[in-house]
Amino acid sequence: MRALIQRTTEASVSIDGSTVAAIGSGLVVLVCAMQGDSEAQSAWLARKVANLRIFRDEAGRMNRSVVDVGGAALVVSQFTLAAETRGNRPGFSSAAAPDDGRRLYEHFASALAAHGVPVATGVFGADMAVSLVNDGPVTIWLDSDKG
């Protein structure tokens, strides 16, 4: 599984102009299940996100996790993280099939919540508008196959 994580002071997801999810301080996690991924990759990714020390401590160093700071996570499905860009038109054939993608996306959100992170989610497969204030800015790329 792949994830793009952004540290944020606030974030929301809207569909057709209506807000469906919002958080304050925490993380926006764009998630993509890849072909062949399983619940093991989803669980690994959730643990990694929950424990990633990218929030400032008292000395201003990135030394605290989202759990440590009491932050939340806005989890949004993002199949375009599977983009293959050899040519000028991206291909997405390495993304998981929609049923598998939904199952693993939901598993990831549940696994992240089980680590004590309040989780809000977008709507799988919907055309969403994601708004956020990237704090830092801090943006981190994770891939369960790269460990």
Residue frames relative to the residue before (quaternion, step in Angstrom):
aa qw qx qy qz dx dy dz
M 1.0000 0.0000 0.0000 0.0000 0.00 0.00 0.00
R 0.2407 -0.7542 0.5961 0.1342 3.50 -1.22 0.58
A 0.0055 -0.7827 0.6224 0.0085 3.52 -1.20 0.60
L 0.1704 -0.7107 0.6714 0.1233 3.49 -1.23 0.67
I 0.1207 -0.8183 0.5619 0.0051 3.55 -0.59 1.23
Q 0.0432 -0.7855 0.6173 0.0090 3.55 -0.91 0.92
R 0.3660 -0.6970 0.5732 0.2273 3.54 -0.88 1.00
T 0.0226 -0.8377 0.5432 -0.0519 3.56 -0.77 1.01
T 0.3884 -0.6820 0.5605 0.2642 3.53 -1.27 0.42
E 0.7705 -0.0892 0.0340 0.6302 3.56 1.32 -0.36
A 0.0456 0.7944 -0.6029 0.0580 3.55 -1.15 0.65
S 0.0059 -0.7927 0.6096 0.0011 3.54 -1.24 0.52
V 0.2379 -0.7225 0.6286 0.1620 3.52 -1.36 0.33
S 0.0692 -0.7904 0.6085 0.0117 3.54 -0.93 0.99
I 0.1167 -0.7425 0.6548 0.0788 3.51 -1.25 0.61
D 0.8401 -0.0520 -0.0267 0.5393 3.55 -0.74 1.13
G 0.7415 -0.4435 0.2163 0.4546 3.57 0.98 0.91
S 0.6612 0.4712 -0.3126 0.4930 3.60 1.27 -0.05
T 0.4207 -0.7034 0.5162 0.2487 3.56 -0.86 0.99
V 0.1583 -0.8038 0.5701 0.0622 3.58 -0.80 1.07
A 0.7918 0.0072 -0.0055 0.6107 3.61 1.23 -0.36
A 0.0560 0.7881 -0.6108 0.0530 3.55 -1.13 0.68
I 0.0746 -0.7656 0.6369 0.0509 3.53 -1.26 0.60
G 0.4364 -0.6188 0.5649 0.3280 3.51 -1.37 0.14
S 0.8351 -0.0811 0.0938 0.5360 3.57 -0.84 -0.98
G 0.4550 0.6712 -0.5052 0.2952 3.54 -1.02 0.85
L 0.6432 -0.5125 0.4146 0.3896 3.52 -1.02 -0.92
V 0.2171 -0.6696 0.6835 0.1932 3.50 -1.27 0.59
V 0.0712 -0.8003 0.5953 -0.0037 3.55 -0.75 1.10
L 0.1424 -0.7591 0.6331 0.0520 3.54 -0.54 1.25
V 0.0821 -0.8421 0.5320 -0.0317 3.59 -0.57 1.21
C 0.0295 -0.7829 0.6214 -0.0057 3.55 -1.09 0.86
A 0.2492 -0.7318 0.6154 0.1541 3.56 -0.89 0.97
M 0.2585 -0.7672 0.5747 0.1194 3.53 -0.98 0.94
Q 0.6484 -0.4886 0.3898 0.4346 3.58 -1.22 0.37
G 0.8019 0.2778 -0.2217 0.4802 3.55 -0.96 0.91
D 0.4988 0.6468 -0.4409 0.3722 3.60 1.21 -0.11
S 0.1612 -0.7778 0.6033 0.0712 3.52 -1.25 0.58
E 0.7184 -0.4028 0.3293 0.4618 3.54 -1.33 -0.10
A 0.5739 0.5880 -0.3861 0.4193 3.62 1.14 -0.51
Q 0.6678 0.4672 -0.3052 0.4926 3.61 0.93 -0.83
S 0.6295 0.5402 -0.3301 0.4505 3.58 1.01 -0.78
A 0.6709 0.4882 -0.2924 0.4756 3.58 0.92 -0.91
W 0.6258 0.5315 -0.3384 0.4597 3.61 1.00 -0.81
L 0.6743 0.5041 -0.2908 0.4546 3.56 0.89 -0.98
A 0.6425 0.5206 -0.3240 0.4595 3.61 0.96 -0.82
R 0.6549 0.5017 -0.3118 0.4713 3.59 0.94 -0.87
K 0.6480 0.5272 -0.3120 0.4526 3.56 0.97 -0.90
V 0.6652 0.4986 -0.2994 0.4682 3.59 0.90 -0.93
A 0.6704 0.5127 -0.3040 0.4420 3.60 0.87 -0.92
N 0.7799 0.3688 -0.1707 0.4760 3.58 1.01 -0.81
L 0.4558 0.6967 -0.4500 0.3232 3.60 1.26 -0.15
R 0.2759 -0.7935 0.5266 0.1301 3.58 -0.60 1.16
I 0.2355 0.7922 -0.5213 0.2125 3.56 0.12 1.32
F 0.5803 0.5386 -0.3893 0.4707 3.58 1.27 0.31
R 0.5676 -0.6376 0.4179 0.3109 3.55 -1.11 0.75
D 0.3032 -0.7008 0.6123 0.2050 3.52 -1.20 0.69
E 0.7721 -0.3529 0.2475 0.4670 3.58 -1.28 -0.18
A 0.6895 0.4577 -0.2696 0.4923 3.60 1.15 -0.57
G 0.5671 -0.6258 0.3767 0.3807 3.60 1.26 0.05
R 0.5450 0.6139 -0.3993 0.4082 3.60 1.27 0.11
M 0.4866 -0.6293 0.5056 0.3339 3.58 -1.12 0.62
N 0.2561 0.7878 -0.5005 0.2517 3.53 -0.07 1.36
R 0.6910 0.4330 -0.2728 0.5105 3.60 1.27 0.13
S 0.4004 -0.7081 0.5344 0.2296 3.54 -1.15 0.71
V 0.6790 -0.4542 0.3728 0.4401 3.56 -1.31 0.13
V 0.6141 0.5286 -0.3418 0.4760 3.60 1.12 -0.64
D 0.6511 0.5401 -0.3113 0.4330 3.60 0.92 -0.95
V 0.7616 0.3762 -0.2026 0.4873 3.60 0.97 -0.84
G 0.4735 -0.6925 0.4313 0.3320 3.60 1.26 0.02
G 0.3620 0.7513 -0.4770 0.2775 3.58 1.13 0.62
A 0.4064 -0.6835 0.5545 0.2453 3.52 -1.37 0.19
A 0.2856 -0.7352 0.5800 0.2040 3.56 -1.31 0.06
L 0.1938 -0.7197 0.6556 0.1208 3.51 -1.08 0.87
V 0.1117 -0.8211 0.5598 0.0031 3.57 -0.37 1.30
V 0.0208 -0.8107 0.5813 -0.0662 3.55 -0.68 1.20
S 0.4076 -0.6941 0.5318 0.2631 3.58 -0.88 0.92
Q 0.0153 0.8118 -0.5776 0.0840 3.57 -0.91 0.96
F 0.1471 -0.8373 0.5207 0.0784 3.58 0.29 1.24
T 0.5817 0.6076 -0.3829 0.3819 3.62 1.12 -0.43
L 0.4986 0.6237 -0.4425 0.4083 3.62 1.23 -0.06
A 0.6273 0.5216 -0.3304 0.4746 3.59 1.29 -0.22
A 0.3248 0.7968 -0.4710 0.1946 3.60 1.28 0.06
E 0.1763 -0.7194 0.6646 0.0983 3.49 -1.10 0.91
T 0.0883 -0.8658 0.4919 -0.0255 3.56 -0.41 1.23
R 0.1822 0.7994 -0.5510 0.1557 3.59 0.95 0.75
G 0.7500 0.2851 -0.1755 0.5704 3.58 0.99 -0.79
N 0.6913 -0.4666 0.3488 0.4275 3.56 -1.23 -0.44
R 0.7034 0.3665 -0.2524 0.5543 3.58 1.25 -0.30
P 0.3770 -0.7531 0.4818 0.2419 3.61 -0.48 1.12
G 0.2154 -0.7369 0.6251 0.1408 3.53 -1.24 0.63
F 0.2284 -0.8020 0.5449 0.0885 3.55 -1.10 0.67
S 0.2890 0.8090 -0.4771 0.1853 3.58 1.21 0.43
S 0.6492 0.5163 -0.3375 0.4450 3.64 1.13 -0.33
A 0.4927 0.6303 -0.4446 0.4028 3.60 1.26 -0.02
A 0.5713 -0.5805 0.4514 0.3645 3.57 -1.16 0.57
A 0.5937 -0.5351 0.4558 0.3917 3.55 -1.24 0.48
P 0.6747 -0.5419 0.3085 0.3949 3.62 -1.05 0.66
D 0.6668 0.4932 -0.3263 0.4535 3.64 0.85 -0.82
D 0.6667 0.4757 -0.2961 0.4915 3.59 0.98 -0.84
G 0.6288 0.5467 -0.3280 0.4451 3.58 1.00 -0.81
R 0.6580 0.4990 -0.3043 0.4748 3.58 0.93 -0.90
R 0.6587 0.5194 -0.3119 0.4461 3.58 0.86 -0.95
L 0.7155 0.4446 -0.2618 0.4710 3.59 0.85 -0.93
Y 0.5893 0.5514 -0.3542 0.4725 3.59 1.13 -0.63
E 0.6851 0.4692 -0.2810 0.4813 3.59 0.87 -0.96
H 0.6222 0.5308 -0.3371 0.4663 3.58 1.04 -0.75
F 0.6393 0.5280 -0.3235 0.4559 3.58 0.95 -0.89
A 0.6671 0.5005 -0.3071 0.4584 3.61 0.83 -0.97
S 0.6671 0.4907 -0.3006 0.4732 3.61 0.95 -0.83
A 0.6593 0.5063 -0.3082 0.4626 3.58 0.97 -0.86
L 0.6351 0.5156 -0.3289 0.4718 3.59 1.02 -0.74
A 0.6439 0.5115 -0.3132 0.4751 3.59 0.98 -0.82
A 0.6315 0.5444 -0.3296 0.4430 3.60 1.05 -0.73
H 0.6365 0.5011 -0.3205 0.4910 3.59 1.26 -0.36
G 0.6213 -0.5866 0.3263 0.4043 3.59 1.27 0.17
V 0.5283 0.6081 -0.4191 0.4189 3.58 1.24 0.33
P 0.3813 -0.6899 0.5545 0.2669 3.63 -0.74 0.96
V 0.1222 -0.8238 0.5534 0.0117 3.58 -0.72 1.09
A 0.0785 -0.7233 0.6844 0.0472 3.52 -1.09 0.90
T 0.1628 -0.8165 0.5491 0.0734 3.60 -1.00 0.69
G 0.4758 -0.5910 0.5646 0.3249 3.44 -1.39 0.36
V 0.5390 -0.5845 0.4815 0.3688 3.56 -1.28 -0.32
F 0.4591 -0.7135 0.4553 0.2699 3.57 -0.53 1.19
G 0.8483 0.1805 -0.1529 0.4738 3.55 -0.93 0.97
A 0.5567 0.6130 -0.3966 0.3962 3.60 1.24 -0.12
D 0.4703 -0.6062 0.5503 0.3295 3.54 -1.31 0.36
M 0.0032 -0.8484 0.5241 -0.0748 3.57 -0.16 1.34
A 0.2594 -0.6976 0.6395 0.1925 3.52 -1.31 0.46
V 0.1250 -0.7956 0.5918 0.0341 3.57 -0.60 1.18
S 0.0720 -0.7794 0.6223 0.0106 3.55 -0.84 1.06
L 0.1455 0.7912 -0.5859 0.0982 3.55 -0.99 0.82
V 0.2992 -0.6684 0.6386 0.2366 3.48 -1.38 0.31
N 0.2539 -0.7781 0.5596 0.1305 3.57 -0.37 1.28
D 0.2657 -0.7949 0.5360 0.1015 3.55 -0.54 1.26
G 0.7228 0.4102 -0.3228 0.4528 3.57 -0.60 1.13
P 0.3379 0.4893 -0.2623 -0.7600 1.70 0.89 -2.29
V 0.1305 -0.7545 0.6387 0.0763 3.53 -1.17 0.73
T 0.0970 0.7681 -0.6214 0.1207 3.55 -0.71 1.18
I 0.0533 -0.8125 0.5789 -0.0423 3.56 -0.71 1.16
W 0.2603 -0.7481 0.5960 0.1318 3.58 -1.04 0.90
L 0.0127 -0.7901 0.6129 0.0003 3.61 -0.88 0.92
D 0.0322 -0.7662 0.6418 -0.0005 3.54 -1.11 0.77
S 0.4319 -0.7299 0.4625 0.2584 3.59 -0.58 1.13
D 0.6387 0.5246 -0.3319 0.4546 3.62 1.13 -0.50
K 0.6885 0.4656 -0.2776 0.4818 3.58 1.21 -0.39
G 0.2903 -0.8042 0.4734 0.2119 3.57 1.37 -0.21
